[in-house]
Amino acid sequence: VTVLLGKEAGPGDVQFMRDELGLDRPLVVQYLDWLGGVVTGDLGTSYGMGYDIFDEIVRRLEPTLMITLGGLLVSVPLALLPGTYSATHAKKVRGGVIDVFSQIGVAIPAFWAGLLLVLVFAVRLGWLPTGGYVPLTEDPIECLRSIILPVLALSLGVTAVFTRYVRTAMIDVMTEDFMRAAMARGRTRRGAALVHGVRNASIPLVTVAALQFGQLIAGAVVVENVFVLPGIGRLIVTATLGREVIVVQ
């Protein structure tokens, strides 16, 4: 109430606003009322801007889903080839180079990767926009162009994690009987790995990908602010700066 009205507001104005927002009720009652609204899809109304929170989340959901699902779809196939190569060359320098690069990928923050991508592909080369989002229904091509850099920034770290999982899974698979049988039938080690190993090593990758989806959503908070995307992540930051507690909840 102090934030909304200012410190110079009179006691009458303060009491009126508290009554309007339901803040004069016991905290337990306020919480149960909020929880009941969550169950029924009524998330309340923004204190400062006055918008319906559920409608605002739905409106901002598309950009967030586009970059998180895009990041997941890009990360999985990108991780299969280097992960398999690293596993089949586990005791060689070439395999070690892949491991080093995957470790670097894990360590690079998404926001820093995003800034570098903007600097190279948007500012210097001018191939892609520096930020903003075009809805899919409005222009599919421009929508794709607007999410390429955010997806790459978001998927970099996840791809590195997936690469390490693929490497570990492939090393385990390479010792299985069916792999030895495939090589006994005339397949090379590399051929057996690509035909039989990748398929079996992908099974644990699916589980890891589901767990990493939450990490992608968390990363979207940062990436959306770097690329000025009107998604859930940017809504969270805006609401936090505006002290919109009910929106953050």
C-alpha positions as CSV (number, residue, x, y, z in Angstrom):
1,V,0.0,0.0,0.0
2,T,2.9,2.4,0.8
3,V,4.4,1.6,-2.6
4,L,1.2,2.2,-4.4
5,L,0.0,5.3,-2.6
6,G,3.3,6.9,-1.5
7,K,4.5,7.9,1.9
8,E,2.4,11.0,1.9
9,A,-0.9,9.1,1.8
10,G,-3.4,9.8,4.6
11,P,-4.6,7.1,7.0
12,G,-8.0,7.1,5.3
13,D,-6.5,6.4,1.9
14,V,-4.3,3.7,3.3
15,Q,-7.2,1.9,5.0
16,F,-9.3,2.2,1.9
17,M,-6.6,0.6,-0.2
18,R,-6.0,-2.2,2.4
19,D,-9.7,-3.0,2.2
20,E,-9.7,-3.0,-1.6
21,L,-6.8,-5.4,-1.7
22,G,-8.1,-7.6,1.1
23,L,-5.0,-6.9,3.2
24,D,-7.1,-6.2,6.3
25,R,-8.0,-9.9,6.7
26,P,-5.9,-12.4,8.7
27,L,-2.9,-13.8,6.9
28,V,-4.2,-17.3,7.0
29,V,-7.4,-16.3,5.4
30,Q,-5.5,-14.3,2.7
31,Y,-3.4,-17.4,2.0
32,L,-6.3,-19.8,1.8
33,D,-8.1,-17.4,-0.5
34,W,-5.1,-17.2,-2.8
35,L,-4.6,-20.9,-2.7
36,G,-8.2,-21.5,-3.6
37,G,-7.8,-19.1,-6.5
38,V,-4.7,-21.0,-7.8
39,V,-6.7,-24.2,-7.9
40,T,-9.5,-22.6,-9.9
41,G,-7.3,-20.6,-12.2
42,D,-7.9,-17.2,-10.5
43,L,-4.4,-15.9,-9.7
44,G,-5.6,-12.5,-8.7
45,T,-4.9,-9.0,-10.1
46,S,-1.7,-7.1,-10.3
47,Y,-1.5,-4.4,-7.5
48,G,0.3,-1.8,-9.6
49,M,-0.8,-2.3,-13.2
50,G,-4.2,-3.8,-12.5
51,Y,-4.0,-6.6,-15.1
52,D,-5.4,-10.1,-14.5
53,I,-2.4,-12.3,-13.7
54,F,-3.7,-15.5,-15.3
55,D,-4.4,-13.7,-18.6
56,E,-1.0,-12.0,-18.5
57,I,0.8,-15.3,-18.0
58,V,-1.1,-17.0,-20.8
59,R,-0.3,-14.0,-23.1
60,R,3.4,-14.2,-22.3
61,L,3.6,-18.0,-22.4
62,E,4.3,-18.3,-26.2
63,P,7.8,-16.7,-26.3
64,T,8.9,-18.7,-23.2
65,L,7.7,-22.0,-24.6
66,M,9.2,-21.3,-28.0
67,I,12.7,-20.7,-26.7
68,T,12.6,-23.5,-24.0
69,L,11.2,-26.2,-26.3
70,G,13.4,-24.9,-29.1
71,G,16.4,-25.2,-26.8
72,L,15.5,-28.7,-25.9
73,L,15.0,-29.8,-29.5
74,V,18.3,-28.2,-30.5
75,S,20.3,-29.6,-27.6
76,V,19.5,-33.3,-27.9
77,P,20.6,-33.9,-31.5
78,L,23.6,-31.5,-31.1
79,A,24.8,-33.6,-28.2
80,L,24.5,-37.0,-29.8
81,L,27.4,-36.7,-32.3
82,P,30.1,-35.2,-30.1
83,G,29.1,-37.4,-27.2
84,T,29.3,-40.5,-29.4
85,Y,32.6,-39.3,-30.8
86,S,34.1,-38.7,-27.4
87,A,33.0,-42.1,-26.2
88,T,34.5,-44.0,-29.2
89,H,37.7,-42.0,-28.7
90,A,37.7,-42.0,-24.9
91,K,41.4,-42.8,-24.5
92,K,42.6,-40.5,-27.3
93,V,43.4,-36.8,-27.5
94,R,40.4,-36.2,-29.9
95,G,38.0,-37.5,-27.3
96,G,39.6,-35.4,-24.6
97,V,39.2,-32.3,-26.7
98,I,35.4,-32.9,-26.9
99,D,35.4,-33.3,-23.1
100,V,37.2,-30.0,-22.6
101,F,34.8,-28.1,-24.9
102,S,31.8,-29.7,-23.1
103,Q,33.1,-28.6,-19.8
104,I,33.6,-25.0,-21.1
105,G,30.0,-25.1,-22.4
106,V,28.7,-26.0,-18.9
107,A,30.7,-23.1,-17.4
108,I,29.5,-20.4,-19.8
109,P,26.6,-18.3,-18.4
110,A,23.6,-18.1,-20.7
111,F,23.5,-14.3,-20.5
112,W,27.1,-14.0,-21.6
113,A,26.6,-16.4,-24.4
114,G,23.6,-14.3,-25.5
115,L,25.5,-11.1,-25.5
116,L,28.3,-12.6,-27.6
117,L,25.7,-14.0,-30.1
118,V,24.1,-10.6,-30.4
119,L,27.5,-8.9,-30.9
120,V,28.5,-11.3,-33.6
121,F,25.4,-12.3,-35.5
122,A,23.2,-9.2,-34.9
123,V,25.5,-6.2,-34.5
124,R,28.5,-7.1,-36.7
125,L,27.0,-9.4,-39.3
126,G,23.5,-8.1,-39.2
127,W,22.0,-11.5,-40.0
128,L,19.5,-11.7,-37.1
129,P,17.6,-9.1,-35.0
130,T,19.2,-8.0,-31.7
131,G,16.0,-8.7,-29.8
132,G,12.2,-8.6,-29.7
133,Y,9.7,-11.2,-30.6
134,V,7.3,-11.7,-33.5
135,P,4.3,-14.0,-32.7
136,L,4.2,-17.3,-34.7
137,T,0.7,-16.6,-36.0
138,E,1.8,-13.1,-37.2
139,D,4.8,-14.1,-39.3
140,P,6.3,-17.6,-38.9
141,I,9.6,-16.7,-40.7
142,E,10.2,-13.6,-38.6
143,C,9.2,-15.6,-35.5
144,L,11.9,-18.1,-36.3
145,R,14.5,-15.4,-36.9
146,S,13.6,-13.7,-33.6
147,I,14.2,-16.9,-31.5
148,I,17.3,-18.3,-33.2
149,L,19.8,-16.4,-31.0
150,P,17.8,-16.9,-27.7
151,V,17.5,-20.6,-28.4
152,L,21.3,-20.9,-29.1
153,A,22.2,-19.0,-26.0
154,L,19.8,-21.1,-23.9
155,S,20.8,-24.5,-25.3
156,L,24.6,-24.0,-25.1
157,G,25.0,-25.2,-21.5
158,V,22.3,-27.9,-21.8
159,T,24.0,-29.3,-24.9
160,A,27.2,-29.5,-23.0
161,V,25.5,-31.4,-20.2
162,F,23.8,-33.8,-22.7
163,T,27.1,-34.4,-24.4
164,R,28.6,-35.6,-21.2
165,Y,25.6,-37.9,-20.5
166,V,25.8,-39.3,-24.0
167,R,29.5,-40.0,-23.6
168,T,29.0,-41.8,-20.3
169,A,26.0,-43.8,-21.6
170,M,27.9,-44.7,-24.8
171,I,30.9,-46.0,-22.9
172,D,28.6,-48.3,-20.9
173,V,26.8,-49.4,-24.1
174,M,30.0,-50.2,-25.9
175,T,30.8,-53.0,-23.4
176,E,27.4,-54.7,-23.9
177,D,27.1,-58.1,-25.6
178,F,25.0,-56.9,-28.5
179,M,27.7,-54.4,-29.4
180,R,30.4,-57.2,-29.5
181,A,28.0,-59.3,-31.5
182,A,27.5,-56.5,-34.0
183,M,31.3,-56.1,-34.4
184,A,31.7,-59.9,-34.7
185,R,29.2,-59.8,-37.7
186,G,31.6,-57.4,-39.5
187,R,30.6,-53.9,-38.3
188,T,33.4,-51.5,-37.4
189,R,33.4,-50.1,-33.9
190,R,32.2,-46.7,-35.2
191,G,29.5,-48.3,-37.3
192,A,28.2,-50.4,-34.4
193,A,28.2,-47.3,-32.2
194,L,26.2,-45.3,-34.7
195,V,23.7,-48.0,-35.6
196,H,23.1,-49.7,-32.3
197,G,24.9,-47.7,-29.6
198,V,23.3,-44.3,-30.2
199,R,19.8,-45.7,-30.0
200,N,20.4,-47.5,-26.7
201,A,22.4,-44.6,-25.2
202,S,19.5,-42.2,-26.0
203,I,17.2,-43.9,-23.5
204,P,18.8,-42.3,-20.4
205,L,19.2,-39.0,-22.4
206,V,15.4,-38.8,-22.6
207,T,15.1,-38.9,-18.8
208,V,17.9,-36.3,-18.4
209,A,16.2,-34.1,-21.0
210,A,13.0,-34.0,-19.0
211,L,14.9,-33.0,-15.9
212,Q,16.8,-30.3,-17.8
213,F,13.6,-28.7,-19.0
214,G,13.3,-27.1,-15.6
215,Q,16.8,-25.7,-16.0
216,L,15.8,-24.3,-19.4
217,I,12.8,-22.5,-17.9
218,A,15.1,-21.0,-15.2
219,G,17.6,-19.9,-17.8
220,A,14.8,-18.3,-19.8
221,V,14.5,-15.7,-17.1
222,V,17.9,-14.4,-18.0
223,V,17.8,-14.9,-21.7
224,E,14.5,-13.2,-22.2
225,N,15.9,-10.1,-20.5
226,V,19.0,-10.1,-22.7
227,F,16.9,-10.4,-25.9
228,V,13.9,-8.3,-24.6
229,L,11.4,-11.1,-25.1
230,P,8.0,-10.5,-23.7
231,G,7.9,-13.9,-21.9
232,I,7.4,-15.3,-18.4
233,G,11.0,-14.7,-17.4
234,R,10.8,-11.0,-18.3
235,L,7.4,-10.8,-16.4
236,I,9.1,-12.2,-13.3
237,V,11.9,-9.6,-13.4
238,T,9.5,-6.7,-14.1
239,A,7.2,-7.8,-11.3
240,T,10.1,-8.2,-8.9
241,L,11.4,-4.7,-9.6
242,G,7.9,-3.3,-9.2
243,R,7.4,-5.2,-5.9
244,E,4.4,-7.0,-7.4
245,V,4.5,-9.8,-4.8
246,I,1.3,-11.5,-6.0
247,V,2.5,-11.7,-9.6
248,V,5.8,-13.3,-8.5
249,Q,3.9,-15.8,-6.5
